[in-house]
Amino acid sequence: FVFTGSLETISREQAEELVRQNGGNASSSVGKETSFVVAGEEAGTKYDKARKLSIKIITEKEFLKMLP
């Protein structure tokens, strides 16, 4: 998971920790191995790179629904 832009309900650090607690990996950069980009308000270059690489882009709400 890579987070970009401002999240509404949790901080980016909290979101990354939730990913790790549930066995996933959180990264600060988008690459071919990235599975999801969570895009918040004012998403920037990470969003653009994810689109170019055809990486699934989801909202914060969709991310939170994925958690157990």
Protein Blocks (a to p, Z undefined) as FASTA:
>chain_A
ZZedjdfkbcfklmmmmmmmnopacdfbdcfklmbdcddehiafkmmmmmmnopacddfk
lmmmmpZZ
